[in-house]
Amino acid sequence: MTDAVPVFPTPGPKVRRVPLDRPWLWLARGWADLLRAPALSLGVGAAIAAVSIGLKIATMVSGAIYLALPLTAGFFLVAPLIAVGFYEISRRLGAGEAVSGWGFLLAWRRNGSQIALLGLLLMLAHLVWVRVATLLFALFFAGANPTFERLFDALIFSPVSISFLLTGGVVGLVLGAIVFSISVVSIPMLIDRDVNVIIAVATSLKAVRVNGPAMALWAALIVAFTAFGLVTFYLGLIVILPLLGHASWHAYRDVVEEINVSGSSQEGSTRERWQLA
């Protein structure tokens, strides 16, 4: 019998306990979905990579190269929101529905207001991170604005570089852990069910608490894969983003049980309305 932990005392979502190595299965299932819908998945991945390259060029041309690193790191914070379309592709594949670009674009409409609320929260986290990173740079480097050619030297060989990187790393790690915890299953859940953002975030937090080791591995894999995509001048994101998006859908489906209104467990994708007592 599956060991599931209820999120709320009233009938509602339950979180399954999964073994440590389960994220590898999520990746395998995500890869299978990518192969089943390669044109749409890779096309969207290429579009996102192109936008990312454009933003990097814009920071270089405008002279705001100091924003390049926080914007790149901030990608980790908004990536769950970017992956909404990939969740919808995997949902349709699992339900035996047709996959199309139009359906991809309409993914937001399945629970638009609640997805928008969570999106605003993630964007706020991103803006906070950019602001904090900019402030740290100004504090540690006395308001310096190095050119692109000198940015590496300033970050690595400056007397304050170690303190700056450690401080920025700790702040980024804390903020990233918070964003991961509230979004790892909440956005796929909002796509799959007619729930509000409070229930979705609470379920996500419960999933992380109940499955700490597995979720830590999953977070590490997301960071490693995304970092690879970024260091390849964003070209790796063409494959990495669809893979992680599809895999994240399967993480949600594996961790969060389906429950009907009477409270009994069931399999399959439903869109039921859950109310807090």
MIBAGU-857325 format. One record per residue (C-alpha): residue number from 0; residue in one letter; x, y, z. Coordinates in steps of 0.1 Angstrom, whole numbers, plus 5000, padded with zeros to 4 digits. Example, Ala and Ser with C-alpha at 12.3 -4.5 7.8 and 13.67 -1.06 7.14 Angstrom:
# MIBAGU-857325
<num = 0; residuo = A; c1 = 5123; c2 = 4955; c3 = 5078>
<num = 1; residuo = S; c1 = 5137; c2 = 4989; c3 = 5071>
END
This chain:
# MIBAGU-857325
<num = 0; residuo = M; c1 = 5000; c2 = 5000; c3 = 5000>
<num = 1; residuo = T; c1 = 5013; c2 = 5035; c3 = 4991>
<num = 2; residuo = D; c1 = 5024; c2 = 5056; c3 = 5020>
<num = 3; residuo = A; c1 = 5007; c2 = 5089; c3 = 5014>
<num = 4; residuo = V; c1 = 5006; c2 = 5120; c3 = 5037>
<num = 5; residuo = P; c1 = 4976; c2 = 5143; c3 = 5036>
<num = 6; residuo = V; c1 = 4983; c2 = 5180; c3 = 5030>
<num = 7; residuo = F; c1 = 4952; c2 = 5192; c3 = 5049>
<num = 8; residuo = P; c1 = 4931; c2 = 5176; c3 = 5076>
<num = 9; residuo = T; c1 = 4901; c2 = 5178; c3 = 5053>
<num = 10; residuo = P; c1 = 4898; c2 = 5158; c3 = 5021>
<num = 11; residuo = G; c1 = 4923; c2 = 5171; c3 = 4996>
<num = 12; residuo = P; c1 = 4957; c2 = 5163; c3 = 4980>
<num = 13; residuo = K; c1 = 4979; c2 = 5137; c3 = 4994>
<num = 14; residuo = V; c1 = 5017; c2 = 5134; c3 = 4989>
<num = 15; residuo = R; c1 = 5034; c2 = 5101; c3 = 4983>
<num = 16; residuo = R; c1 = 5067; c2 = 5092; c3 = 4997>
<num = 17; residuo = V; c1 = 5092; c2 = 5083; c3 = 4970>
<num = 18; residuo = P; c1 = 5127; c2 = 5067; c3 = 4971>
<num = 19; residuo = L; c1 = 5158; c2 = 5088; c3 = 4967>
<num = 20; residuo = D; c1 = 5166; c2 = 5076; c3 = 4932>
<num = 21; residuo = R; c1 = 5131; c2 = 5084; c3 = 4918>
<num = 22; residuo = P; c1 = 5143; c2 = 5116; c3 = 4900>
<num = 23; residuo = W; c1 = 5161; c2 = 5095; c3 = 4875>
<num = 24; residuo = L; c1 = 5128; c2 = 5079; c3 = 4865>
<num = 25; residuo = W; c1 = 5112; c2 = 5113; c3 = 4861>
<num = 26; residuo = L; c1 = 5141; c2 = 5122; c3 = 4837>
<num = 27; residuo = A; c1 = 5135; c2 = 5090; c3 = 4818>
<num = 28; residuo = R; c1 = 5098; c2 = 5097; c3 = 4814>
<num = 29; residuo = G; c1 = 5105; c2 = 5133; c3 = 4805>
<num = 30; residuo = W; c1 = 5129; c2 = 5122; c3 = 4778>
<num = 31; residuo = A; c1 = 5102; c2 = 5098; c3 = 4764>
<num = 32; residuo = D; c1 = 5078; c2 = 5127; c3 = 4762>
<num = 33; residuo = L; c1 = 5103; c2 = 5148; c3 = 4744>
<num = 34; residuo = L; c1 = 5108; c2 = 5121; c3 = 4718>
<num = 35; residuo = R; c1 = 5070; c2 = 5118; c3 = 4714>
<num = 36; residuo = A; c1 = 5066; c2 = 5155; c3 = 4706>
<num = 37; residuo = P; c1 = 5101; c2 = 5166; c3 = 4694>
<num = 38; residuo = A; c1 = 5092; c2 = 5194; c3 = 4670>
<num = 39; residuo = L; c1 = 5071; c2 = 5214; c3 = 4694>
<num = 40; residuo = S; c1 = 5093; c2 = 5207; c3 = 4725>
<num = 41; residuo = L; c1 = 5126; c2 = 5215; c3 = 4707>
<num = 42; residuo = G; c1 = 5110; c2 = 5245; c3 = 4689>
<num = 43; residuo = V; c1 = 5099; c2 = 5261; c3 = 4721>
<num = 44; residuo = G; c1 = 5133; c2 = 5253; c3 = 4737>
<num = 45; residuo = A; c1 = 5151; c2 = 5270; c3 = 4707>
<num = 46; residuo = A; c1 = 5128; c2 = 5301; c3 = 4711>
<num = 47; residuo = I; c1 = 5136; c2 = 5304; c3 = 4748>
<num = 48; residuo = A; c1 = 5173; c2 = 5300; c3 = 4741>
<num = 49; residuo = A; c1 = 5172; c2 = 5327; c3 = 4714>
<num = 50; residuo = V; c1 = 5154; c2 = 5351; c3 = 4739>
<num = 51; residuo = S; c1 = 5181; c2 = 5343; c3 = 4765>
<num = 52; residuo = I; c1 = 5209; c2 = 5351; c3 = 4740>
<num = 53; residuo = G; c1 = 5192; c2 = 5383; c3 = 4731>
<num = 54; residuo = L; c1 = 5190; c2 = 5394; c3 = 4767>
<num = 55; residuo = K; c1 = 5227; c2 = 5386; c3 = 4772>
<num = 56; residuo = I; c1 = 5236; c2 = 5407; c3 = 4742>
<num = 57; residuo = A; c1 = 5214; c2 = 5435; c3 = 4754>
<num = 58; residuo = T; c1 = 5233; c2 = 5437; c3 = 4787>
<num = 59; residuo = M; c1 = 5266; c2 = 5438; c3 = 4769>
<num = 60; residuo = V; c1 = 5255; c2 = 5465; c3 = 4744>
<num = 61; residuo = S; c1 = 5239; c2 = 5487; c3 = 4771>
<num = 62; residuo = G; c1 = 5270; c2 = 5486; c3 = 4793>
<num = 63; residuo = A; c1 = 5251; c2 = 5469; c3 = 4821>
<num = 64; residuo = I; c1 = 5273; c2 = 5438; c3 = 4820>
<num = 65; residuo = Y; c1 = 5272; c2 = 5436; c3 = 4858>
<num = 66; residuo = L; c1 = 5236; c2 = 5424; c3 = 4854>
<num = 67; residuo = A; c1 = 5246; c2 = 5394; c3 = 4833>
<num = 68; residuo = L; c1 = 5253; c2 = 5371; c3 = 4862>
<num = 69; residuo = P; c1 = 5222; c2 = 5379; c3 = 4883>
<num = 70; residuo = L; c1 = 5200; c2 = 5376; c3 = 4852>
<num = 71; residuo = T; c1 = 5216; c2 = 5343; c3 = 4844>
<num = 72; residuo = A; c1 = 5212; c2 = 5330; c3 = 4879>
<num = 73; residuo = G; c1 = 5177; c2 = 5344; c3 = 4881>
<num = 74; residuo = F; c1 = 5168; c2 = 5320; c3 = 4852>
<num = 75; residuo = F; c1 = 5166; c2 = 5293; c3 = 4878>
<num = 76; residuo = L; c1 = 5139; c2 = 5312; c3 = 4897>
<num = 77; residuo = V; c1 = 5115; c2 = 5317; c3 = 4867>
<num = 78; residuo = A; c1 = 5122; c2 = 5284; c3 = 4849>
<num = 79; residuo = P; c1 = 5092; c2 = 5267; c3 = 4865>
<num = 80; residuo = L; c1 = 5069; c2 = 5293; c3 = 4850>
<num = 81; residuo = I; c1 = 5086; c2 = 5291; c3 = 4816>
<num = 82; residuo = A; c1 = 5079; c2 = 5253; c3 = 4816>
<num = 83; residuo = V; c1 = 5041; c2 = 5256; c3 = 4818>
<num = 84; residuo = G; c1 = 5038; c2 = 5247; c3 = 4781>
<num = 85; residuo = F; c1 = 5059; c2 = 5216; c3 = 4786>
<num = 86; residuo = Y; c1 = 5037; c2 = 5205; c3 = 4815>
<num = 87; residuo = E; c1 = 5007; c2 = 5208; c3 = 4791>
<num = 88; residuo = I; c1 = 5024; c2 = 5187; c3 = 4764>
<num = 89; residuo = S; c1 = 5031; c2 = 5159; c3 = 4789>
<num = 90; residuo = R; c1 = 4995; c2 = 5162; c3 = 4803>
<num = 91; residuo = R; c1 = 4981; c2 = 5158; c3 = 4768>
<num = 92; residuo = L; c1 = 5004; c2 = 5129; c3 = 4760>
<num = 93; residuo = G; c1 = 4994; c2 = 5111; c3 = 4792>
<num = 94; residuo = A; c1 = 4957; c2 = 5117; c3 = 4786>
<num = 95; residuo = G; c1 = 4959; c2 = 5106; c3 = 4750>
<num = 96; residuo = E; c1 = 4950; c2 = 5140; c3 = 4737>
<num = 97; residuo = A; c1 = 4963; c2 = 5157; c3 = 4706>
<num = 98; residuo = V; c1 = 4995; c2 = 5178; c3 = 4710>
<num = 99; residuo = S; c1 = 4996; c2 = 5211; c3 = 4691>
<num = 100; residuo = G; c1 = 5011; c2 = 5245; c3 = 4693>
<num = 101; residuo = W; c1 = 4977; c2 = 5260; c3 = 4699>
<num = 102; residuo = G; c1 = 4972; c2 = 5238; c3 = 4729>
<num = 103; residuo = F; c1 = 5007; c2 = 5247; c3 = 4741>
<num = 104; residuo = L; c1 = 4998; c2 = 5284; c3 = 4740>
<num = 105; residuo = L; c1 = 4965; c2 = 5279; c3 = 4757>
<num = 106; residuo = A; c1 = 4980; c2 = 5260; c3 = 4787>
<num = 107; residuo = W; c1 = 4978; c2 = 5291; c3 = 4808>
<num = 108; residuo = R; c1 = 4940; c2 = 5292; c3 = 4804>
<num = 109; residuo = R; c1 = 4934; c2 = 5259; c3 = 4823>
<num = 110; residuo = N; c1 = 4938; c2 = 5278; c3 = 4856>
<num = 111; residuo = G; c1 = 4949; c2 = 5312; c3 = 4844>
<num = 112; residuo = S; c1 = 4943; c2 = 5334; c3 = 4874>
<num = 113; residuo = Q; c1 = 4960; c2 = 5311; c3 = 4899>
<num = 114; residuo = I; c1 = 4990; c2 = 5305; c3 = 4875>
<num = 115; residuo = A; c1 = 4993; c2 = 5342; c3 = 4871>
<num = 116; residuo = L; c1 = 4993; c2 = 5347; c3 = 4909>
<num = 117; residuo = L; c1 = 5021; c2 = 5322; c3 = 4913>
<num = 118; residuo = G; c1 = 5039; c2 = 5337; c3 = 4883>
<num = 119; residuo = L; c1 = 5038; c2 = 5371; c3 = 4899>
<num = 120; residuo = L; c1 = 5054; c2 = 5356; c3 = 4931>
<num = 121; residuo = L; c1 = 5082; c2 = 5340; c3 = 4911>
<num = 122; residuo = M; c1 = 5088; c2 = 5372; c3 = 4891>
<num = 123; residuo = L; c1 = 5089; c2 = 5391; c3 = 4924>
<num = 124; residuo = A; c1 = 5115; c2 = 5366; c3 = 4937>
<num = 125; residuo = H; c1 = 5135; c2 = 5372; c3 = 4905>
<num = 126; residuo = L; c1 = 5134; c2 = 5410; c3 = 4909>
<num = 127; residuo = V; c1 = 5144; c2 = 5407; c3 = 4945>
<num = 128; residuo = W; c1 = 5174; c2 = 5386; c3 = 4935>
<num = 129; residuo = V; c1 = 5185; c2 = 5410; c3 = 4907>
<num = 130; residuo = R; c1 = 5182; c2 = 5439; c3 = 4932>
<num = 131; residuo = V; c1 = 5201; c2 = 5421; c3 = 4959>
<num = 132; residuo = A; c1 = 5228; c2 = 5410; c3 = 4935>
<num = 133; residuo = T; c1 = 5232; c2 = 5445; c3 = 4921>
<num = 134; residuo = L; c1 = 5234; c2 = 5459; c3 = 4957>
<num = 135; residuo = L; c1 = 5261; c2 = 5433; c3 = 4966>
<num = 136; residuo = F; c1 = 5281; c2 = 5442; c3 = 4936>
<num = 137; residuo = A; c1 = 5280; c2 = 5479; c3 = 4944>
<num = 138; residuo = L; c1 = 5289; c2 = 5473; c3 = 4980>
<num = 139; residuo = F; c1 = 5319; c2 = 5449; c3 = 4973>
<num = 140; residuo = F; c1 = 5332; c2 = 5467; c3 = 4942>
<num = 141; residuo = A; c1 = 5326; c2 = 5503; c3 = 4953>
<num = 142; residuo = G; c1 = 5303; c2 = 5511; c3 = 4925>
<num = 143; residuo = A; c1 = 5326; c2 = 5499; c3 = 4898>
<num = 144; residuo = N; c1 = 5311; c2 = 5491; c3 = 4864>
<num = 145; residuo = P; c1 = 5337; c2 = 5468; c3 = 4846>
<num = 146; residuo = T; c1 = 5335; c2 = 5461; c3 = 4809>
<num = 147; residuo = F; c1 = 5327; c2 = 5427; c3 = 4796>
<num = 148; residuo = E; c1 = 5364; c2 = 5420; c3 = 4790>
<num = 149; residuo = R; c1 = 5373; c2 = 5429; c3 = 4826>
<num = 150; residuo = L; c1 = 5343; c2 = 5414; c3 = 4844>
<num = 151; residuo = F; c1 = 5360; c2 = 5380; c3 = 4848>
<num = 152; residuo = D; c1 = 5391; c2 = 5396; c3 = 4863>
<num = 153; residuo = A; c1 = 5370; c2 = 5417; c3 = 4886>
<num = 154; residuo = L; c1 = 5350; c2 = 5387; c3 = 4899>
<num = 155; residuo = I; c1 = 5379; c2 = 5362; c3 = 4902>
<num = 156; residuo = F; c1 = 5411; c2 = 5382; c3 = 4910>
<num = 157; residuo = S; c1 = 5397; c2 = 5411; c3 = 4931>
<num = 158; residuo = P; c1 = 5407; c2 = 5410; c3 = 4968>
<num = 159; residuo = V; c1 = 5370; c2 = 5409; c3 = 4977>
<num = 160; residuo = S; c1 = 5360; c2 = 5384; c3 = 4951>
<num = 161; residuo = I; c1 = 5358; c2 = 5354; c3 = 4975>
<num = 162; residuo = S; c1 = 5337; c2 = 5373; c3 = 5000>
<num = 163; residuo = F; c1 = 5314; c2 = 5386; c3 = 4972>
<num = 164; residuo = L; c1 = 5309; c2 = 5352; c3 = 4956>
<num = 165; residuo = L; c1 = 5303; c2 = 5335; c3 = 4989>
<num = 166; residuo = T; c1 = 5278; c2 = 5361; c3 = 5000>
<num = 167; residuo = G; c1 = 5260; c2 = 5360; c3 = 4967>
<num = 168; residuo = G; c1 = 5261; c2 = 5323; c3 = 4966>
<num = 169; residuo = V; c1 = 5245; c2 = 5319; c3 = 5000>
<num = 170; residuo = V; c1 = 5218; c2 = 5345; c3 = 4993>
<num = 171; residuo = G; c1 = 5211; c2 = 5328; c3 = 4959>
<num = 172; residuo = L; c1 = 5210; c2 = 5294; c3 = 4975>
<num = 173; residuo = V; c1 = 5184; c2 = 5304; c3 = 5001>
<num = 174; residuo = L; c1 = 5162; c2 = 5322; c3 = 4976>
<num = 175; residuo = G; c1 = 5165; c2 = 5293; c3 = 4951>
<num = 176; residuo = A; c1 = 5156; c2 = 5268; c3 = 4978>
<num = 177; residuo = I; c1 = 5125; c2 = 5288; c3 = 4987>
<num = 178; residuo = V; c1 = 5114; c2 = 5291; c3 = 4951>
<num = 179; residuo = F; c1 = 5120; c2 = 5254; c3 = 4944>
<num = 180; residuo = S; c1 = 5100; c2 = 5244; c3 = 4975>
<num = 181; residuo = I; c1 = 5069; c2 = 5264; c3 = 4965>
<num = 182; residuo = S; c1 = 5070; c2 = 5256; c3 = 4928>
<num = 183; residuo = V; c1 = 5083; c2 = 5221; c3 = 4923>
<num = 184; residuo = V; c1 = 5048; c2 = 5206; c3 = 4921>
<num = 185; residuo = S; c1 = 5025; c2 = 5236; c3 = 4924>
<num = 186; residuo = I; c1 = 5026; c2 = 5248; c3 = 4888>
<num = 187; residuo = P; c1 = 5020; c2 = 5214; c3 = 4873>
<num = 188; residuo = M; c1 = 4992; c2 = 5210; c3 = 4898>
<num = 189; residuo = L; c1 = 4976; c2 = 5242; c3 = 4887>
<num = 190; residuo = I; c1 = 4977; c2 = 5230; c3 = 4852>
<num = 191; residuo = D; c1 = 4962; c2 = 5196; c3 = 4861>
<num = 192; residuo = R; c1 = 4935; c2 = 5206; c3 = 4887>
<num = 193; residuo = D; c1 = 4912; c2 = 5235; c3 = 4894>
<num = 194; residuo = V; c1 = 4928; c2 = 5244; c3 = 4927>
<num = 195; residuo = N; c1 = 4939; c2 = 5277; c3 = 4941>
<num = 196; residuo = V; c1 = 4974; c2 = 5288; c3 = 4945>
<num = 197; residuo = I; c1 = 4974; c2 = 5284; c3 = 4983>
<num = 198; residuo = I; c1 = 4966; c2 = 5247; c3 = 4981>
<num = 199; residuo = A; c1 = 4991; c2 = 5242; c3 = 4953>
<num = 200; residuo = V; c1 = 5019; c2 = 5259; c3 = 4972>
<num = 201; residuo = A; c1 = 5010; c2 = 5240; c3 = 5004>
<num = 202; residuo = T; c1 = 5011; c2 = 5207; c3 = 4985>
<num = 203; residuo = S; c1 = 5045; c2 = 5216; c3 = 4970>
<num = 204; residuo = L; c1 = 5059; c2 = 5225; c3 = 5004>
<num = 205; residuo = K; c1 = 5046; c2 = 5192; c3 = 5018>
<num = 206; residuo = A; c1 = 5061; c2 = 5173; c3 = 4989>
<num = 207; residuo = V; c1 = 5095; c2 = 5187; c3 = 4997>
<num = 208; residuo = R; c1 = 5092; c2 = 5181; c3 = 5034>
<num = 209; residuo = V; c1 = 5080; c2 = 5145; c3 = 5030>
<num = 210; residuo = N; c1 = 5105; c2 = 5137; c3 = 5003>
<num = 211; residuo = G; c1 = 5136; c2 = 5157; c3 = 5014>
<num = 212; residuo = P; c1 = 5163; c2 = 5134; c3 = 4999>
<num = 213; residuo = A; c1 = 5146; c2 = 5128; c3 = 4966>
<num = 214; residuo = M; c1 = 5137; c2 = 5165; c3 = 4962>
<num = 215; residuo = A; c1 = 5173; c2 = 5175; c3 = 4971>
<num = 216; residuo = L; c1 = 5186; c2 = 5152; c3 = 4944>
<num = 217; residuo = W; c1 = 5159; c2 = 5166; c3 = 4920>
<num = 218; residuo = A; c1 = 5169; c2 = 5202; c3 = 4927>
<num = 219; residuo = A; c1 = 5206; c2 = 5193; c3 = 4922>
<num = 220; residuo = L; c1 = 5198; c2 = 5177; c3 = 4889>
<num = 221; residuo = I; c1 = 5178; c2 = 5207; c3 = 4878>
<num = 222; residuo = V; c1 = 5207; c2 = 5230; c3 = 4887>
<num = 223; residuo = A; c1 = 5233; c2 = 5208; c3 = 4870>
<num = 224; residuo = F; c1 = 5213; c2 = 5204; c3 = 4838>
<num = 225; residuo = T; c1 = 5204; c2 = 5240; c3 = 4836>
<num = 226; residuo = A; c1 = 5239; c2 = 5252; c3 = 4843>
<num = 227; residuo = F; c1 = 5251; c2 = 5230; c3 = 4815>
<num = 228; residuo = G; c1 = 5226; c2 = 5246; c3 = 4792>
<num = 229; residuo = L; c1 = 5238; c2 = 5281; c3 = 4803>
<num = 230; residuo = V; c1 = 5275; c2 = 5275; c3 = 4799>
<num = 231; residuo = T; c1 = 5270; c2 = 5262; c3 = 4763>
<num = 232; residuo = F; c1 = 5260; c2 = 5298; c3 = 4754>
<num = 233; residuo = Y; c1 = 5223; c2 = 5288; c3 = 4760>
<num = 234; residuo = L; c1 = 5223; c2 = 5263; c3 = 4731>
<num = 235; residuo = G; c1 = 5220; c2 = 5234; c3 = 4755>
<num = 236; residuo = L; c1 = 5188; c2 = 5249; c3 = 4767>
<num = 237; residuo = I; c1 = 5171; c2 = 5238; c3 = 4735>
<num = 238; residuo = V; c1 = 5171; c2 = 5203; c3 = 4748>
<num = 239; residuo = I; c1 = 5175; c2 = 5208; c3 = 4786>
<num = 240; residuo = L; c1 = 5144; c2 = 5230; c3 = 4791>
<num = 241; residuo = P; c1 = 5119; c2 = 5206; c3 = 4774>
<num = 242; residuo = L; c1 = 5135; c2 = 5176; c3 = 4792>
<num = 243; residuo = L; c1 = 5133; c2 = 5192; c3 = 4826>
<num = 244; residuo = G; c1 = 5098; c2 = 5206; c3 = 4819>
<num = 245; residuo = H; c1 = 5084; c2 = 5172; c3 = 4809>
<num = 246; residuo = A; c1 = 5103; c2 = 5155; c3 = 4838>
<num = 247; residuo = S; c1 = 5088; c2 = 5180; c3 = 4863>
<num = 248; residuo = W; c1 = 5053; c2 = 5170; c3 = 4851>
<num = 249; residuo = H; c1 = 5061; c2 = 5134; c3 = 4859>
<num = 250; residuo = A; c1 = 5076; c2 = 5144; c3 = 4893>
<num = 251; residuo = Y; c1 = 5042; c2 = 5160; c3 = 4901>
<num = 252; residuo = R; c1 = 5022; c2 = 5130; c3 = 4889>
<num = 253; residuo = D; c1 = 5044; c2 = 5106; c3 = 4909>
<num = 254; residuo = V; c1 = 5044; c2 = 5126; c3 = 4941>
<num = 255; residuo = V; c1 = 5009; c2 = 5140; c3 = 4944>
<num = 256; residuo = E; c1 = 4980; c2 = 5115; c3 = 4946>
<num = 257; residuo = E; c1 = 4948; c2 = 5120; c3 = 4927>
<num = 258; residuo = I; c1 = 4918; c2 = 5122; c3 = 4951>
<num = 259; residuo = N; c1 = 4881; c2 = 5126; c3 = 4944>
<num = 260; residuo = V; c1 = 4857; c2 = 5147; c3 = 4963>
<num = 261; residuo = S; c1 = 4848; c2 = 5120; c3 = 4987>
<num = 262; residuo = G; c1 = 4885; c2 = 5116; c3 = 4997>
<num = 263; residuo = S; c1 = 4893; c2 = 5082; c3 = 4981>
<num = 264; residuo = S; c1 = 4924; c2 = 5079; c3 = 4960>
<num = 265; residuo = Q; c1 = 4923; c2 = 5075; c3 = 4923>
<num = 266; residuo = E; c1 = 4947; c2 = 5075; c3 = 4893>
<num = 267; residuo = G; c1 = 4943; c2 = 5097; c3 = 4863>
<num = 268; residuo = S; c1 = 4941; c2 = 5134; c3 = 4856>
<num = 269; residuo = T; c1 = 4912; c2 = 5152; c3 = 4870>
<num = 270; residuo = R; c1 = 4902; c2 = 5189; c3 = 4875>
<num = 271; residuo = E; c1 = 4885; c2 = 5190; c3 = 4909>
<num = 272; residuo = R; c1 = 4879; c2 = 5220; c3 = 4931>
<num = 273; residuo = W; c1 = 4895; c2 = 5217; c3 = 4965>
<num = 274; residuo = Q; c1 = 4884; c2 = 5240; c3 = 4993>
<num = 275; residuo = L; c1 = 4902; c2 = 5248; c3 = 5025>
<num = 276; residuo = A; c1 = 4880; c2 = 5243; c3 = 5056>
END
